[in-house]
Amino acid sequence: MASTSASPSFRPAQRVSGFGTTVFAEFTALANRHNAVNLGQGFPDFPAPDFIKEAAQQAIAADLNQYARSAGQPNLVQALADLYGPLFGRELDPQTHIVVTDGATEGIFATVQALVDPGDEVILIEPFYDSYPASVIMAGGTPVYVPLRPVHEGGGAASWALGMDELAAAFTPRTRLLILNTPQNPLGKVYTAVELEQIAALVRRSNAYVLSDEVYEWMTYPDGANPVEHVRIATLPGMWERTVTLGSAGKTFSVTGWKIGWAIADAPLAWAIFSAHQWIPFTVATPLQEAVAIALQQATEDGYFAWLGEMYRGKRDRLYRVLDEIGLNPVKPDGSYFILFDTARLDVPVEAGDRRDYAVCRWFTQEVGVAAIPPSPFYSPPHQYLTDNLARFTFCKTDGALDEAARRLVATLG
């Protein structure tokens, strides 16, 4: 006999009720439907290095297939301590200073869960990686937004600056954490030592902490006129005890699907992160951790990190030249593998209720055949106006894909 009772109406938990599909899922699906060159989502479309793939195969064959130590496979945390100790100017204890996470995104989530109580405030510098506010909201914290603002030269933005007075005003007695991303996605900004000193002074004065997302650490592009240097905020006076630094094998070795990241911090901070991490994934794939350990050792020996930066510099310049030639006024990034450009000259129809950057990126994907990402999801609503005439491409693609994208862009806009 069929039940006559009414089905209960479903109501998700409030902490997730405001979340929708990510912009990456939406535009990757759109790119696939229109056979567009996908310069939207930031994942490499070229093979990972042979040495890391071979190391993973060997680890699987050696039956390293059971649970790893929750805080990280011993060989990997040792390799990370060996690599980062000199970069931080201190000896790192692989057992107490490092937690291996399920990608840097879990490192973000676990750190926020470990440090932020309901009612605490977390300062997010805009544009932000889209998991930052979600992590804060799920911890019961309150995001406080401070935008980077364009510094204009000639036809468009030449760089992006953080207003230190505006940042100082964002700190309150409830401020617990500031999340920093350098090199930055999507602007490609690399914070200078002077900027980081100013940020650190505000953090110390407020007795707060920093989550420093440095997953693009090896992708910086200095030249004679622009001596870009990636400075780690944890190395500044009084900041080691206040900073969690995140890294990523996915970005470093073009294995984004492996989801291997790490958090490096002073022992009390690392323990707090581990305390959350053990209840999120518990541990991370053992053979892939072993492979990353071997890859880090080999990369250090054969100059891989310098090669990676030069490889991406070439791809950046390849895409930048085309965007500049067709009048889209790109901002040349100092780091990461993203590039923003100005769409103000494009006459693209915008439907009522739609954002212009969304409409423009749909047009690029559907009509030009090159997928872009709108930047507005990386801003809070009061500051989304800053993105109306902007779109983002990534250049972590094969030269063939970049050349085909260039051909399509020139054919339509050249």
HUZI-V199484 format. One record per backbone hydrogen bond with DSSP energy under -1.0 kcal/mol. NH is the residue of the N-H (numbers start at 1). CO is the residue of the C=O. If there is no record, write none. Layout:
BEGIN
NH | CO
NH | CO
END
This chain:
BEGIN
16 | 13
19 | 16
26 | 22
27 | 23
28 | 24
29 | 25
30 | 26
31 | 27
32 | 28
33 | 29
34 | 30
36 | 31
37 | 369
39 | 37
43 | 41
53 | 49
54 | 50
55 | 51
56 | 52
57 | 53
58 | 54
59 | 55
60 | 56
61 | 57
62 | 58
63 | 60
64 | 59
65 | 63
72 | 69
77 | 73
78 | 74
79 | 75
80 | 76
81 | 77
82 | 78
83 | 79
84 | 80
85 | 81
88 | 84
90 | 85
97 | 93
99 | 263
100 | 71
101 | 261
103 | 101
107 | 103
108 | 104
109 | 105
110 | 106
111 | 107
112 | 108
113 | 109
114 | 110
115 | 111
116 | 112
119 | 140
120 | 117
121 | 174
122 | 142
123 | 177
124 | 144
126 | 146
128 | 378
132 | 129
135 | 131
136 | 132
137 | 133
138 | 134
139 | 135
140 | 137
141 | 136
142 | 120
144 | 122
146 | 124
148 | 126
149 | 161
151 | 159
153 | 156
156 | 153
158 | 151
159 | 151
161 | 149
167 | 163
168 | 164
169 | 165
170 | 167
171 | 168
175 | 172
176 | 121
177 | 121
178 | 209
179 | 123
180 | 211
182 | 213
184 | 189
188 | 184
196 | 192
197 | 193
198 | 194
199 | 195
200 | 196
201 | 197
202 | 198
203 | 199
204 | 200
205 | 201
206 | 202
207 | 204
208 | 203
209 | 176
210 | 242
211 | 178
212 | 244
213 | 180
214 | 246
217 | 214
219 | 216
221 | 334
223 | 226
228 | 226
235 | 232
236 | 233
239 | 236
242 | 239
244 | 210
245 | 264
246 | 212
247 | 262
249 | 260
252 | 248
253 | 249
255 | 250
258 | 255
261 | 101
262 | 247
263 | 99
264 | 245
265 | 97
270 | 266
271 | 267
272 | 268
273 | 269
274 | 270
275 | 271
276 | 272
277 | 273
278 | 274
279 | 276
280 | 277
282 | 277
283 | 281
289 | 285
290 | 286
291 | 287
292 | 288
293 | 289
294 | 290
295 | 291
296 | 292
297 | 293
298 | 294
299 | 295
300 | 296
301 | 297
302 | 298
304 | 299
307 | 303
308 | 304
309 | 305
310 | 306
311 | 307
312 | 308
313 | 309
314 | 310
315 | 311
316 | 312
317 | 313
318 | 314
319 | 315
320 | 316
321 | 317
322 | 318
323 | 319
324 | 320
325 | 321
326 | 322
327 | 324
328 | 323
331 | 340
334 | 188
335 | 188
336 | 219
339 | 393
341 | 391
342 | 328
343 | 389
346 | 343
348 | 346
354 | 351
359 | 355
360 | 356
361 | 357
362 | 358
363 | 359
364 | 360
365 | 361
366 | 362
367 | 363
368 | 363
369 | 364
370 | 364
371 | 37
373 | 392
378 | 375
379 | 376
383 | 380
384 | 381
386 | 383
387 | 384
388 | 385
390 | 387
391 | 341
392 | 373
393 | 339
394 | 39
395 | 337
397 | 395
402 | 398
403 | 399
404 | 400
405 | 401
406 | 402
407 | 403
408 | 404
409 | 405
410 | 406
411 | 407
412 | 408
413 | 409
414 | 410
END
